[in-house]
Amino acid sequence: MSGISLFAVMAVGILFMGLFVWLLVLVIRALRKYIRSEPARSEAAAVKRSLGETIRARRTACKMTQEFVAETVGVSRQAVSKWESGTSEPSTSNLLALARLFGISAEELLREVE
């Protein structure tokens, strides 16, 4: 009977060692992938900008004034100026209105933001 229990203990030990090695291999693969993707992440971060910069870039690309955007969205020109300068951020409903005004989805607008 003690022979069976010794065999069972050894089998469980071998299973745990195999599981540990498998997890170690997965961690090493993940780290390699992470290290290789560093330059791509750095380049993407350099392209991204603040929400205010994105709003200003979209507005000027569409050849719109702050006054026009403000009237269309239903806020003051000062509010649009504050959004663009980063002093404040638009509410969710205003963000959706801006995206519609620029002819893009809110997701596309936010994709350009850091």
Secondary structure, 3 states (H helix, E strand, C coil): CHHHHHHHHHHHHHHHHHHHHHHHHHHHHHHHHHHHCHHHHHHHHHHCECHHHHHHHHHHHCCCCHHHHHHHHCCCHHHHHHHHHCCCCCCHHHHHHHHHHHCCCHHHHHHCEC
